[in-house]
Amino acid sequence: MHYPIGLLFDLLASSSALPWNITVHFKSFPEKDLLHCPSKDVIEAHFMSCVKEADALKHKSQVINEMQKKDHKQLWMGLQNDRFDQFWAINRKLMEYPAEENGFRYIPFRIYQTTTERPFIQKLFRPVATDGQLHTLGDLLKEVCPSAVAPEDGGKKNQVMIHGIEPMLETPLQWLSEHLSYPDNFLHISIIPQPTD
């Protein structure tokens, strides 16, 4: 419940055939492996908490704080009811930044790895370097998770996935954040071992 379905697919089943088989537990579910969700309100609160955290990183919470309660509800209802136009009418504001700034204040991202016990990596990372150059996905990985990047003289050991695709490491991080963030406004990046087949 607390990870987006696309992220779970990237982490656990990206080499599986589609459609992906999902088991839904209505009773006697494995409580040691899954969080129990008591109500829809808990899911909404978790989602809104993530959106607020992402906005704090991107805009110092200015955008979300200027919204009214009805805007928050429209954002949630658009997502819940699969109404992109309703969702995007509000979320668009969270994805904008002033033209004089070259991007967000910080990029809201989380890096997940199947080879570690740590749930995810999240650090402050600016989309633009001090010299004005746009940071890339490769720059982020080299700083935050260097083991994910292949050495220049070695073979590729890992695959970096976002929404089921492997973006080029030269892709600007600001662009990825604007175009490949999940509905919670985080860029969820999966690092999985390179498939051998």
C-alpha positions in Angstrom: 0.0 0.0 0.0 2.8 2.4 0.7 4.8 1.8 -2.5 3.3 2.6 -6.0 2.4 -0.4 -8.0 4.7 0.6 -10.9 7.6 0.7 -8.5 6.8 -2.7 -7.1 6.8 -4.0 -10.7 10.1 -2.4 -11.5 11.6 -3.9 -8.3 10.1 -7.3 -8.2 8.8 -8.4 -11.6 10.3 -6.3 -14.4 11.4 -9.4 -16.3 8.0 -11.2 -15.8 5.5 -11.6 -18.5 2.5 -9.4 -18.5 -0.2 -9.4 -17.2 1.5 -9.4 -13.8 -0.3 -11.8 -11.3 -1.2 -10.0 -8.1 -2.6 -11.6 -5.0 -5.1 -9.5 -3.0 -5.5 -10.6 0.6 -8.9 -9.8 2.2 -8.3 -11.9 5.3 -5.4 -13.8 6.8 -2.8 -11.7 5.0 0.8 -11.9 5.9 1.0 -9.2 8.6 4.8 -9.6 9.0 5.3 -8.6 5.3 2.5 -6.2 4.6 1.1 -3.1 6.4 -2.5 -3.4 7.5 -4.6 -0.7 6.0 -7.6 0.1 8.2 -9.4 2.4 5.9 -9.4 4.5 2.7 -8.7 7.6 4.8 -5.3 6.2 5.8 -4.4 5.8 2.1 -5.5 9.3 1.4 -3.6 10.7 4.4 -0.4 8.8 3.3 -0.7 10.1 -0.3 -1.3 13.7 0.9 1.6 13.5 3.3 3.9 12.4 0.4 2.6 15.2 -1.8 3.3 17.7 1.0 6.8 16.3 1.5 7.6 16.6 -2.2 6.3 20.2 -2.3 8.4 21.1 0.8 11.5 19.9 -1.2 10.5 21.6 -4.4 8.9 24.9 -3.3 9.4 25.2 0.5 5.7 24.1 0.9 4.5 27.4 -0.7 2.4 25.8 -3.4 0.6 23.2 -1.2 0.0 25.8 1.5 -1.6 28.2 -0.9 -4.1 25.6 -2.0 -7.5 25.2 -0.3 -8.9 22.0 1.2 -11.1 21.5 -1.8 -8.0 21.5 -4.0 -6.4 18.8 -1.9 -9.6 16.8 -2.1 -9.8 17.3 -5.9 -6.2 16.1 -6.2 -7.1 12.9 -4.3 -10.4 12.3 -5.9 -8.9 12.7 -9.4 -6.3 10.0 -8.5 -8.8 7.7 -6.8 -11.3 7.9 -9.6 -8.8 7.7 -12.4 -9.7 11.2 -13.7 -6.4 12.6 -15.1 -7.9 16.0 -16.0 -9.3 16.5 -12.5 -6.0 15.4 -11.0 -3.8 17.4 -13.3 -5.7 20.6 -12.9 -4.3 20.7 -9.4 -1.0 18.7 -9.7 0.2 21.0 -12.6 0.7 23.8 -10.0 2.9 21.5 -8.0 5.1 20.8 -11.1 5.7 24.4 -12.0 8.6 26.7 -11.0 9.5 30.3 -11.7 11.3 30.9 -15.0 14.2 32.7 -13.3 14.9 29.5 -11.4 16.2 26.7 -13.5 14.2 24.1 -11.7 12.9 23.0 -8.3 14.7 23.8 -5.1 15.5 20.1 -4.5 14.4 17.0 -6.5 12.0 14.8 -4.5 13.4 11.3 -5.2 13.7 7.9 -3.6 16.1 5.2 -4.7 15.2 1.6 -4.1 17.5 -1.4 -4.4 16.7 -5.1 -4.2 20.2 -5.9 -2.9 19.9 -4.0 0.4 17.8 -4.1 3.6 17.5 -0.3 3.5 13.9 0.6 2.4 15.1 3.5 0.2 17.7 6.3 -0.1 16.5 9.9 0.0 18.8 12.9 0.3 18.7 16.6 -0.6 19.8 17.0 -4.2 19.6 20.1 -6.3 18.6 19.9 -10.0 21.2 22.5 -11.0 24.9 22.6 -10.1 26.5 25.7 -8.6 28.0 26.5 -12.1 24.5 26.5 -13.6 24.7 23.1 -15.4 21.8 20.8 -15.1 22.4 17.7 -13.0 21.7 14.4 -14.7 20.4 11.1 -13.5 24.0 9.9 -13.6 25.2 12.8 -11.4 22.5 11.8 -8.8 23.5 8.2 -8.8 27.3 8.9 -8.6 26.7 11.1 -5.5 24.0 9.2 -3.7 24.4 5.5 -4.9 27.8 5.1 -6.6 27.6 1.3 -6.7 24.6 1.6 -9.2 26.8 3.2 -11.8 29.1 1.0 -13.9 32.8 1.9 -13.8 34.0 3.3 -17.0 36.2 0.3 -17.7 33.8 -2.4 -16.3 30.6 -4.0 -17.4 27.2 -2.9 -16.4 26.0 -4.7 -13.2 22.8 -2.8 -12.5 19.7 -1.6 -14.4 18.1 1.8 -13.4 14.4 1.7 -13.9 11.7 4.4 -13.7 8.1 3.5 -14.8 9.3 0.4 -16.5 11.9 2.1 -18.7 15.6 2.5 -18.4 16.4 6.2 -18.9 19.8 7.3 -20.1 22.1 8.5 -17.4 22.6 11.8 -19.3 18.9 12.7 -18.8 18.5 16.0 -16.9 17.1 15.2 -13.4 14.8 18.2 -13.6 13.2 16.8 -16.7 12.8 13.4 -15.1 11.2 14.9 -12.1 8.7 16.9 -14.2 7.8 14.1 -16.6 8.3 10.8 -14.7 7.4 11.5 -11.1 4.6 9.3 -9.7 1.3 10.9 -8.6 2.9 11.6 -5.2 5.3 13.9 -7.0 8.4 11.7 -6.1 10.7 10.3 -8.6 10.9 6.6 -7.6 14.0 5.1 -9.0 14.6 1.3 -8.9 18.1 -0.2 -9.1 18.0 -3.9 -9.9 20.7 -6.4 -10.9 21.3 -6.5 -14.7 19.2 -9.3 -16.2 21.3 -12.2 -17.4 18.8 -13.3 -20.1 
